Amino acid sequence: MALALILTAMTQWRARPAFARQAYAANVLMLVAGFAMMGLQITGYFVA
């Protein structure tokens, strides 16, 4: 049920003209968050 709702929402979102810009921004934010979390893990490894 939840997967069907997510798929419907994603399909609607992809049909919008601003999708490419928003998808790019979302990917950049996820990449930055991933590097930040990796930095926290590496810092914890060397501090501990």
Stockholm file with secondary structure:
# STOCKHOLM 1.0

chainA/1-48         MALALILTAMTQWRARPAFARQAYAANVLMLVAGFAMMGLQITGYFVA
#=GR chainA/1-48 SS CHHHHHHHHHHHHHTSTTHHHHHHHHHHHHHHHHHHHHHHHHHHHHHC
#=GC SS_cons        CHHHHHHHHHHHHHTSTTHHHHHHHHHHHHHHHHHHHHHHHHHHHHHC
//
